[in-house]
Amino acid sequence: MQDEIVAQAGASAGRRIIGVGIVAALGLLLLYVAVTAAMGAVWQVLLVAVGALSLWAAQVMWQATALTLHLTRDELRDSAGTLLARTEDIVTVDRGAFAFKPSNGFMLKTVDKQPRGWKPGIWWRVGRRVAIGGVIPSAEAKFMADMITAMKAGQI
């Protein structure tokens, strides 16, 4: 039963709405300030660009937070089928208070470099590091990190 899901993590509806709402509110606020405040044209263009980028990021985050993460004995992947890391390639799991990781999440270090990827609010991957977290509840992320640690120790 290698395809059996050992742990699963995903964003709840409330976390999705709050996370995306904050990013969208930032974009709308920047656009409002660009339109209503008296400032130079360079600043207005900059505010409009950053506001539009924030609204785009909110839309991408809304789509990404619909995904869930699935941990099996062989791999960690999202519900869209994107492979994040194979369990045999994971070297360390870091979820300490001072670790460079997303909010409520953890960081994986792999043996080999992975292709870059990013699903805002769920995961990102650069080089040998895979970060899980953001809008994922801390209890689900902690359980997943503990399961990966136990699998690496041969306890599961």
C-alpha positions in Angstrom: 0.0 0.0 0.0 2.5 2.6 -1.1 -0.2 5.0 -2.4 -2.0 5.1 0.9 -2.2 8.6 2.2 -0.4 8.8 5.5 -1.0 12.5 6.2 -3.0 15.2 4.4 -3.0 19.0 4.8 -5.1 21.8 3.2 -6.4 25.2 3.9 -9.9 25.6 5.5 -12.4 28.0 3.9 -11.9 30.6 6.6 -8.1 30.6 6.2 -8.4 30.9 2.4 -10.8 33.8 2.7 -8.7 35.7 5.3 -5.4 35.1 3.5 -6.7 36.0 0.0 -8.7 38.9 1.4 -5.7 40.5 3.0 -3.7 40.3 -0.2 -6.6 41.6 -2.2 -7.3 44.4 0.3 -3.7 45.5 -0.1 -4.1 45.7 -3.8 -7.3 47.7 -3.6 -5.8 50.0 -1.0 -2.8 50.7 -3.2 -5.0 51.4 -6.2 -7.2 53.7 -4.1 -4.2 55.7 -2.9 -2.8 55.9 -6.5 -6.1 57.4 -7.7 -7.0 59.7 -4.9 -3.7 61.0 -3.5 -1.8 64.0 -5.0 1.6 62.7 -5.9 4.0 62.5 -8.8 3.3 60.4 -11.9 6.2 58.0 -11.1 4.7 57.2 -7.7 1.2 56.8 -9.2 2.5 54.3 -11.8 4.4 52.4 -9.1 1.3 52.2 -6.8 -0.9 51.1 -9.7 1.7 48.4 -10.7 2.1 47.1 -7.2 -1.7 47.2 -6.6 -2.3 45.3 -9.8 0.4 42.8 -8.9 -1.2 42.3 -5.4 -4.6 41.6 -7.0 -3.0 39.1 -9.4 -1.3 37.4 -6.4 -4.7 37.2 -4.6 -6.2 35.5 -7.6 -3.3 33.0 -7.9 -3.4 32.4 -4.1 -7.2 31.7 -4.3 -6.5 28.9 -6.9 -3.5 27.5 -5.0 -5.2 27.3 -1.6 -7.8 25.0 -3.1 -5.1 22.3 -3.3 -4.4 19.8 -0.6 -1.0 18.1 0.2 -0.8 14.4 0.3 1.9 12.4 2.0 2.3 8.8 1.1 5.2 6.4 2.1 6.9 7.3 -1.2 6.3 11.0 -1.8 4.8 14.3 -0.9 2.6 15.8 -3.6 -0.2 18.2 -4.0 -3.7 17.3 -5.2 -2.9 18.7 -8.7 -0.3 15.9 -9.0 2.8 18.1 -8.5 5.6 16.1 -6.9 7.1 18.1 -4.1 9.6 15.6 -2.8 10.2 11.9 -2.7 10.5 10.6 0.9 13.8 8.9 0.2 15.3 12.2 -1.0 14.4 14.1 2.1 17.4 14.8 4.3 16.0 17.0 7.1 12.7 18.3 8.4 13.0 21.7 10.1 10.0 23.1 12.0 11.8 25.0 14.7 10.7 28.5 15.9 13.7 30.2 14.2 13.7 28.1 11.0 13.3 29.9 7.7 9.9 28.5 6.9 6.4 29.6 6.1 3.9 30.5 8.9 2.5 27.4 10.6 4.7 25.2 8.4 8.0 23.4 8.0 11.0 23.2 5.7 12.3 20.1 4.0 15.9 19.8 2.7 16.4 17.3 -0.1 19.4 15.4 -1.5 19.1 16.9 -5.0 18.0 20.2 -6.4 14.3 20.4 -7.3 12.7 22.5 -10.0 11.4 25.8 -8.7 7.8 26.0 -7.9 5.3 28.1 -5.9 1.7 27.8 -4.8 1.2 30.9 -2.6 -0.1 30.0 0.8 0.6 26.3 0.4 4.2 25.5 -0.7 7.3 26.8 -2.4 10.4 25.0 -3.7 13.8 26.5 -4.5 17.0 24.4 -5.0 17.2 21.8 -2.3 14.5 23.3 -0.1 10.8 22.7 0.0 8.7 24.8 2.3 5.2 23.8 3.4 2.8 26.1 5.2 1.1 29.5 5.0 -2.6 29.1 5.3 -2.4 25.4 6.2 -3.4 24.8 9.9 -0.4 24.3 12.2 -1.8 21.0 13.6 -2.0 19.5 10.1 1.5 20.8 9.2 2.9 19.5 12.5 1.4 16.1 12.0 2.8 15.9 8.5 6.2 16.9 9.6 6.1 14.4 12.4 5.1 11.6 10.0 8.0 12.5 7.6 10.4 12.5 10.6 9.0 9.1 11.7 9.3 7.6 8.2 12.9 8.8 7.9 13.7 7.2 11.3 12.2 3.9 10.1 9.4 4.0 12.7 6.7 3.8 10.1 
